Amino acid sequence: MLPSDWRRSEIVADHYSFSVVLEPQEGGGFTVLVPALPEVVTEGDTEQEALANAEEAIRAILAYRRDHGLAIPADARPEIRRVTVAA
């Protein structure tokens, strides 16, 4: 039985959804960036591993932000464009 003074927010975890940029690397593997959380940069040998690492990193950053009273931003929806330059 749960103590009567527990609030619902202490029992049910918040859920967040963030867009990620999954970038294949030339030598194999993937790098993952989270535009809404620029401190999250991770990688993995496979797409699944890279995304699992991203989930873990996002959880860690959200916990850090909560613990330090920092706002958790809304998702950023990245737009990808191609820029061509002469070198």
PyMOL CGO cylinders between C-alpha atoms (Angstrom):
from pymol import cmd
from pymol.cgo import CYLINDER

trace = [
    CYLINDER, 0.00, 0.00, 0.00, 1.25, 3.49, -0.86, 0.3, 1, 1, 1, 1, 1, 1,
    CYLINDER, 1.25, 3.49, -0.86, 1.53, 6.19, 1.78, 0.3, 1, 1, 1, 1, 1, 1,
    CYLINDER, 1.53, 6.19, 1.78, -1.47, 8.51, 1.66, 0.3, 1, 1, 1, 1, 1, 1,
    CYLINDER, -1.47, 8.51, 1.66, 0.70, 11.62, 1.26, 0.3, 1, 1, 1, 1, 1, 1,
    CYLINDER, 0.70, 11.62, 1.26, 2.18, 10.52, -2.11, 0.3, 1, 1, 1, 1, 1, 1,
    CYLINDER, 2.18, 10.52, -2.11, 0.99, 12.64, -4.97, 0.3, 1, 1, 1, 1, 1, 1,
    CYLINDER, 0.99, 12.64, -4.97, 0.17, 11.17, -8.37, 0.3, 1, 1, 1, 1, 1, 1,
    CYLINDER, 0.17, 11.17, -8.37, 3.12, 13.05, -9.95, 0.3, 1, 1, 1, 1, 1, 1,
    CYLINDER, 3.12, 13.05, -9.95, 5.48, 11.19, -7.63, 0.3, 1, 1, 1, 1, 1, 1,
    CYLINDER, 5.48, 11.19, -7.63, 4.10, 7.83, -8.74, 0.3, 1, 1, 1, 1, 1, 1,
    CYLINDER, 4.10, 7.83, -8.74, 3.61, 8.30, -12.50, 0.3, 1, 1, 1, 1, 1, 1,
    CYLINDER, 3.61, 8.30, -12.50, 6.63, 9.29, -14.56, 0.3, 1, 1, 1, 1, 1, 1,
    CYLINDER, 6.63, 9.29, -14.56, 6.36, 12.11, -17.09, 0.3, 1, 1, 1, 1, 1, 1,
    CYLINDER, 6.36, 12.11, -17.09, 6.77, 11.11, -20.72, 0.3, 1, 1, 1, 1, 1, 1,
    CYLINDER, 6.77, 11.11, -20.72, 8.65, 13.20, -23.24, 0.3, 1, 1, 1, 1, 1, 1,
    CYLINDER, 8.65, 13.20, -23.24, 9.16, 12.75, -26.95, 0.3, 1, 1, 1, 1, 1, 1,
    CYLINDER, 9.16, 12.75, -26.95, 12.12, 14.28, -28.76, 0.3, 1, 1, 1, 1, 1, 1,
    CYLINDER, 12.12, 14.28, -28.76, 13.13, 14.34, -32.41, 0.3, 1, 1, 1, 1, 1, 1,
    CYLINDER, 13.13, 14.34, -32.41, 16.59, 12.95, -33.02, 0.3, 1, 1, 1, 1, 1, 1,
    CYLINDER, 16.59, 12.95, -33.02, 19.04, 13.24, -35.90, 0.3, 1, 1, 1, 1, 1, 1,
    CYLINDER, 19.04, 13.24, -35.90, 20.55, 9.86, -36.73, 0.3, 1, 1, 1, 1, 1, 1,
    CYLINDER, 20.55, 9.86, -36.73, 23.66, 10.33, -38.85, 0.3, 1, 1, 1, 1, 1, 1,
    CYLINDER, 23.66, 10.33, -38.85, 25.40, 7.32, -40.45, 0.3, 1, 1, 1, 1, 1, 1,
    CYLINDER, 25.40, 7.32, -40.45, 29.19, 7.50, -40.15, 0.3, 1, 1, 1, 1, 1, 1,
    CYLINDER, 29.19, 7.50, -40.15, 31.59, 6.65, -42.99, 0.3, 1, 1, 1, 1, 1, 1,
    CYLINDER, 31.59, 6.65, -42.99, 33.43, 4.04, -40.94, 0.3, 1, 1, 1, 1, 1, 1,
    CYLINDER, 33.43, 4.04, -40.94, 30.20, 2.44, -39.72, 0.3, 1, 1, 1, 1, 1, 1,
    CYLINDER, 30.20, 2.44, -39.72, 27.91, 3.18, -36.85, 0.3, 1, 1, 1, 1, 1, 1,
    CYLINDER, 27.91, 3.18, -36.85, 25.70, 6.16, -36.18, 0.3, 1, 1, 1, 1, 1, 1,
    CYLINDER, 25.70, 6.16, -36.18, 25.90, 9.46, -34.33, 0.3, 1, 1, 1, 1, 1, 1,
    CYLINDER, 25.90, 9.46, -34.33, 22.73, 10.76, -32.68, 0.3, 1, 1, 1, 1, 1, 1,
    CYLINDER, 22.73, 10.76, -32.68, 21.96, 14.41, -31.94, 0.3, 1, 1, 1, 1, 1, 1,
    CYLINDER, 21.96, 14.41, -31.94, 18.91, 15.76, -30.12, 0.3, 1, 1, 1, 1, 1, 1,
    CYLINDER, 18.91, 15.76, -30.12, 18.21, 19.32, -31.33, 0.3, 1, 1, 1, 1, 1, 1,
    CYLINDER, 18.21, 19.32, -31.33, 16.02, 20.22, -28.33, 0.3, 1, 1, 1, 1, 1, 1,
    CYLINDER, 16.02, 20.22, -28.33, 18.72, 18.99, -25.93, 0.3, 1, 1, 1, 1, 1, 1,
    CYLINDER, 18.72, 18.99, -25.93, 22.04, 20.09, -27.45, 0.3, 1, 1, 1, 1, 1, 1,
    CYLINDER, 22.04, 20.09, -27.45, 23.98, 18.47, -24.61, 0.3, 1, 1, 1, 1, 1, 1,
    CYLINDER, 23.98, 18.47, -24.61, 22.90, 15.05, -25.94, 0.3, 1, 1, 1, 1, 1, 1,
    CYLINDER, 22.90, 15.05, -25.94, 25.37, 13.66, -28.47, 0.3, 1, 1, 1, 1, 1, 1,
    CYLINDER, 25.37, 13.66, -28.47, 25.87, 9.91, -28.56, 0.3, 1, 1, 1, 1, 1, 1,
    CYLINDER, 25.87, 9.91, -28.56, 26.63, 7.07, -30.93, 0.3, 1, 1, 1, 1, 1, 1,
    CYLINDER, 26.63, 7.07, -30.93, 26.28, 3.37, -31.51, 0.3, 1, 1, 1, 1, 1, 1,
    CYLINDER, 26.28, 3.37, -31.51, 27.54, 0.64, -33.82, 0.3, 1, 1, 1, 1, 1, 1,
    CYLINDER, 27.54, 0.64, -33.82, 24.00, -0.07, -35.05, 0.3, 1, 1, 1, 1, 1, 1,
    CYLINDER, 24.00, -0.07, -35.05, 20.91, 2.09, -35.42, 0.3, 1, 1, 1, 1, 1, 1,
    CYLINDER, 20.91, 2.09, -35.42, 19.25, 0.24, -32.54, 0.3, 1, 1, 1, 1, 1, 1,
    CYLINDER, 19.25, 0.24, -32.54, 22.28, 0.69, -30.27, 0.3, 1, 1, 1, 1, 1, 1,
    CYLINDER, 22.28, 0.69, -30.27, 22.56, 4.39, -31.18, 0.3, 1, 1, 1, 1, 1, 1,
    CYLINDER, 22.56, 4.39, -31.18, 18.88, 4.98, -30.40, 0.3, 1, 1, 1, 1, 1, 1,
    CYLINDER, 18.88, 4.98, -30.40, 19.11, 3.05, -27.11, 0.3, 1, 1, 1, 1, 1, 1,
    CYLINDER, 19.11, 3.05, -27.11, 22.13, 5.17, -26.15, 0.3, 1, 1, 1, 1, 1, 1,
    CYLINDER, 22.13, 5.17, -26.15, 20.16, 8.29, -27.07, 0.3, 1, 1, 1, 1, 1, 1,
    CYLINDER, 20.16, 8.29, -27.07, 17.29, 7.22, -24.81, 0.3, 1, 1, 1, 1, 1, 1,
    CYLINDER, 17.29, 7.22, -24.81, 19.71, 6.69, -21.93, 0.3, 1, 1, 1, 1, 1, 1,
    CYLINDER, 19.71, 6.69, -21.93, 21.38, 10.06, -22.53, 0.3, 1, 1, 1, 1, 1, 1,
    CYLINDER, 21.38, 10.06, -22.53, 18.02, 11.85, -22.76, 0.3, 1, 1, 1, 1, 1, 1,
    CYLINDER, 18.02, 11.85, -22.76, 16.91, 10.29, -19.44, 0.3, 1, 1, 1, 1, 1, 1,
    CYLINDER, 16.91, 10.29, -19.44, 20.16, 11.44, -17.80, 0.3, 1, 1, 1, 1, 1, 1,
    CYLINDER, 20.16, 11.44, -17.80, 19.80, 15.01, -19.09, 0.3, 1, 1, 1, 1, 1, 1,
    CYLINDER, 19.80, 15.01, -19.09, 16.14, 15.21, -18.06, 0.3, 1, 1, 1, 1, 1, 1,
    CYLINDER, 16.14, 15.21, -18.06, 17.05, 14.01, -14.56, 0.3, 1, 1, 1, 1, 1, 1,
    CYLINDER, 17.05, 14.01, -14.56, 19.88, 16.56, -14.37, 0.3, 1, 1, 1, 1, 1, 1,
    CYLINDER, 19.88, 16.56, -14.37, 17.59, 19.36, -15.50, 0.3, 1, 1, 1, 1, 1, 1,
    CYLINDER, 17.59, 19.36, -15.50, 14.88, 18.35, -13.00, 0.3, 1, 1, 1, 1, 1, 1,
    CYLINDER, 14.88, 18.35, -13.00, 17.37, 18.05, -10.15, 0.3, 1, 1, 1, 1, 1, 1,
    CYLINDER, 17.37, 18.05, -10.15, 18.81, 21.50, -10.88, 0.3, 1, 1, 1, 1, 1, 1,
    CYLINDER, 18.81, 21.50, -10.88, 15.51, 23.30, -11.50, 0.3, 1, 1, 1, 1, 1, 1,
    CYLINDER, 15.51, 23.30, -11.50, 16.23, 23.78, -15.20, 0.3, 1, 1, 1, 1, 1, 1,
    CYLINDER, 16.23, 23.78, -15.20, 13.42, 23.85, -17.73, 0.3, 1, 1, 1, 1, 1, 1,
    CYLINDER, 13.42, 23.85, -17.73, 12.81, 20.85, -19.94, 0.3, 1, 1, 1, 1, 1, 1,
    CYLINDER, 12.81, 20.85, -19.94, 12.36, 22.27, -23.44, 0.3, 1, 1, 1, 1, 1, 1,
    CYLINDER, 12.36, 22.27, -23.44, 9.69, 21.30, -25.90, 0.3, 1, 1, 1, 1, 1, 1,
    CYLINDER, 9.69, 21.30, -25.90, 10.74, 19.17, -28.82, 0.3, 1, 1, 1, 1, 1, 1,
    CYLINDER, 10.74, 19.17, -28.82, 12.55, 20.93, -31.65, 0.3, 1, 1, 1, 1, 1, 1,
    CYLINDER, 12.55, 20.93, -31.65, 11.53, 19.76, -35.08, 0.3, 1, 1, 1, 1, 1, 1,
    CYLINDER, 11.53, 19.76, -35.08, 14.70, 19.76, -37.15, 0.3, 1, 1, 1, 1, 1, 1,
    CYLINDER, 14.70, 19.76, -37.15, 14.53, 20.71, -40.80, 0.3, 1, 1, 1, 1, 1, 1,
    CYLINDER, 14.53, 20.71, -40.80, 17.25, 19.40, -43.06, 0.3, 1, 1, 1, 1, 1, 1,
    CYLINDER, 17.25, 19.40, -43.06, 18.46, 21.44, -46.00, 0.3, 1, 1, 1, 1, 1, 1,
    CYLINDER, 18.46, 21.44, -46.00, 21.39, 20.95, -48.35, 0.3, 1, 1, 1, 1, 1, 1,
    CYLINDER, 21.39, 20.95, -48.35, 23.91, 23.76, -48.78, 0.3, 1, 1, 1, 1, 1, 1,
    CYLINDER, 23.91, 23.76, -48.78, 26.43, 23.56, -51.64, 0.3, 1, 1, 1, 1, 1, 1,
    CYLINDER, 26.43, 23.56, -51.64, 29.65, 25.55, -51.43, 0.3, 1, 1, 1, 1, 1, 1,
    CYLINDER, 29.65, 25.55, -51.43, 32.75, 25.81, -53.58, 0.3, 1, 1, 1, 1, 1, 1,
    CYLINDER, 32.75, 25.81, -53.58, 35.91, 24.87, -51.72, 0.3, 1, 1, 1, 1, 1, 1,
]
cmd.load_cgo(trace, "trace")
